[in-house]
Amino acid sequence: MLRVAVVGSGPSGCYTAQHLVQLDPGARVDVLDRLPCPYGLVRYGVAPDHEKIKSLQGSLRAVLEHERVRFLGAVPVGPDGVPAARLRELYHAVVYCVGAAATARRPAARAPRPPPAAGPCAPRPHGPGRPSAASPR
């Protein structure tokens, strides 16, 4: 029996779990998440008035309610939780379906760059007496 840990219970984690149980009738999948409730940003990062996106929770719930899928919430993985080495001991495979843990810092604003020099991707002038970009050279 194949045992797989999927770290992250957002859409990518749930769809990974769904795909695994569909491909292997003997696979057992544990979906782990550092948060106590599943669905990642669909639950925590989408405004309540975005009903179409929020409706994804129903299909994700169906995956987590599958008899061979188990959700384990409030289980951090990494330096402050279960070590990755321990997961590799317990499971045949570990799939990470997680986003960034912190906001990325954006570089300081830069001065505008000059337009690219003439080349295969540079725009060509159009107008009377000038060849169009689509015409042969």
Phi and psi in degrees as a GROMACS rama.xvg file:
@    title "Ramachandran Plot"
@    xaxis  label "Phi"
@    yaxis  label "Psi"
@TYPE xy
-79.3198  126.465  LEU-2
-114.453  123.13  ARG-3
-126.727  137.196  VAL-4
-103.363  129.33  ALA-5
-111.461  118.135  VAL-6
-94.7482  112.855  VAL-7
115.88  128.099  GLY-8
-115.248  22.3757  SER-9
-75.5224  -170.961  GLY-10
-54.5114  -42.5765  PRO-11
-65.7083  -38.5089  SER-12
-67.8925  -43.3027  GLY-13
-66.2358  -42.5457  CYS-14
-68.843  -30.7735  TYR-15
-65.4827  -45.6414  THR-16
-60.6017  -43.0185  ALA-17
-60.4763  -45.5646  GLN-18
-63.742  -40.5966  HIS-19
-63.0836  -44.8445  LEU-20
-72.4027  -24.8946  VAL-21
-74.3788  -37.1151  GLN-22
-74.2966  -36.0861  LEU-23
-126.01  109.987  ASP-24
-64.757  -12.2392  PRO-25
-105.007  0.33787  GLY-26
-71.5121  141.046  ALA-27
-119.506  130.083  ARG-28
-123.703  127.477  VAL-29
-104.483  124.826  ASP-30
-102.609  115.244  VAL-31
-105.236  142.312  LEU-32
-144.297  142.603  ASP-33
-69.8353  -23.1982  ARG-34
-88.6647  152.957  LEU-35
-72.2689  -21.1268  PRO-36
-117.785  148.257  CYS-37
-80.5977  -178.63  PRO-38
89.3903  2.64697  TYR-39
52.0844  -133.47  GLY-40
-68.0019  -19.0843  LEU-41
-63.0925  -35.0343  VAL-42
-87.3222  -45.4934  ARG-43
-98.0113  -16.9684  TYR-44
-120.108  3.86647  GLY-45
-112.656  131.802  VAL-46
-61.8871  144.849  ALA-47
-58.6186  -25.0136  PRO-48
-80.7813  -1.51272  ASP-49
-92.6285  72.7876  HIS-50
-63.8825  -34.7565  GLU-51
-63.7191  -44.0365  LYS-52
-69.0218  -43.4705  ILE-53
-61.6095  -27.0296  LYS-54
-67.0306  -14.7665  SER-55
-60.3648  -25.2797  LEU-56
-56.4661  -33.4723  GLN-57
-63.2056  -45.2836  GLY-58
-71.4867  -34.3749  SER-59
-68.4073  -37.2707  LEU-60
-61.0682  -40.9889  ARG-61
-59.9646  -37.0698  ALA-62
-65.2607  -47.2033  VAL-63
-71.1172  -16.4077  LEU-64
-91.9146  -0.292792  GLU-65
-60.6808  144.747  HIS-66
-63.7989  -22.1375  GLU-67
-106.077  12.3491  ARG-68
-119.784  135.067  VAL-69
-127.62  130.578  ARG-70
-95.6842  129.644  PHE-71
-122.023  99.8128  LEU-72
-91.0269  163.571  GLY-73
59.9355  38.7438  ALA-74
-121.942  91.5257  VAL-75
-70.9309  145.303  PRO-76
-119.369  132.809  VAL-77
122.731  -154.902  GLY-78
-58.2963  -32.4748  PRO-79
-100.915  15.365  ASP-80
-154.193  -139.894  GLY-81
-70.0041  123.317  VAL-82
-65.4698  144.723  PRO-83
-57.9608  -35.3784  ALA-84
-61.5755  -36.8886  ALA-85
-67.0303  -39.2234  ARG-86
-62.3471  -40.1365  LEU-87
-65.2968  -27.5656  ARG-88
-73.0534  -35.5374  GLU-89
-86.8249  -23.5612  LEU-90
-125.918  154.987  TYR-91
-70.3192  -31.9866  HIS-92
-148.399  149.696  ALA-93
-127.089  124.97  VAL-94
-114.337  124.484  VAL-95
-96.1099  118.604  TYR-96
-125.316  63.9743  CYS-97
-122.202  155.506  VAL-98
-95.2349  -168.556  GLY-99
-71.3612  137.983  ALA-100
-79.3144  -20.0797  ALA-101
-138.426  159.388  ALA-102
-70.1609  133.701  THR-103
-74.0985  140.473  ALA-104
-81.4125  132.879  ARG-105
-87.8334  143.084  ARG-106
-66.0638  156.637  PRO-107
-60.2671  152.68  ALA-108
-59.2498  139.109  ALA-109
-108.775  159.898  ARG-110
-67.3589  147.706  ALA-111
-59.8125  141.874  PRO-112
-85.0734  149.876  ARG-113
-70.1463  156.638  PRO-114
-62.7941  153.957  PRO-115
-64.6091  150.913  PRO-116
-68.5418  163.978  ALA-117
-55.9908  135.785  ALA-118
-170.934  -173.418  GLY-119
-63.6554  -23.7104  PRO-120
-104.377  -4.90613  CYS-121
-75.6617  142.304  ALA-122
-66.9557  145.974  PRO-123
-107.737  147.999  ARG-124
-68.4343  147.362  PRO-125
-122.127  157.282  HIS-126
143.566  179.184  GLY-127
-61.8676  132.347  PRO-128
81.5039  -1.97911  GLY-129
-114.756  138.34  ARG-130
-69.4583  145.931  PRO-131
-80.0691  164.226  SER-132
-64.516  -25.803  ALA-133
-85.8895  -14.2565  ALA-134
-79.6147  150.685  SER-135
-65.5713  153.323  PRO-136
